[in-house]
Amino acid sequence: MGVPKPNFKNEPMPKPAQSRQRFGESEPKNTGIELE
């Protein structure tokens, strides 16, 4: 559940794919999960 994030409030979630990529860049933990 990577929806409740500080970045999410800043951005009006333009796209689910872009939103996930932005979280991954901000958090190294998400990047590993998204990469696999």
C-alpha positions as CSV (number, residue, x, y, z in Angstrom):
1,M,0.0,0.0,0.0
2,G,2.1,2.9,-1.3
3,V,-0.8,5.3,-1.6
4,P,-0.7,7.3,1.7
5,K,2.5,9.2,1.0
6,P,3.6,12.9,1.4
7,N,4.3,13.1,-2.3
8,F,0.8,11.8,-3.2
9,K,-0.8,14.9,-1.5
10,N,1.6,17.2,-3.4
11,E,0.7,15.6,-6.8
12,P,-2.9,15.0,-7.9
13,M,-1.9,11.6,-9.2
14,P,-1.8,12.2,-12.9
15,K,-1.2,8.5,-13.7
16,P,-0.9,5.3,-11.7
17,A,2.3,4.4,-13.6
18,Q,3.9,7.8,-13.1
19,S,2.8,7.9,-9.5
20,R,4.6,4.6,-8.7
21,Q,7.7,5.8,-10.5
22,R,7.8,9.0,-8.4
23,F,7.5,7.1,-5.1
24,G,10.2,4.7,-6.2
25,E,12.6,7.6,-7.0
26,S,11.8,9.2,-3.6
27,E,12.0,5.9,-1.7
28,P,14.8,3.3,-2.5
29,K,12.6,0.6,-0.9
30,N,9.8,1.1,-3.4
31,T,12.3,1.1,-6.3
32,G,13.5,-2.5,-5.5
33,I,9.9,-3.8,-5.4
34,E,8.9,-2.0,-8.6
35,L,12.0,-3.1,-10.4
36,E,11.3,-6.8,-9.7
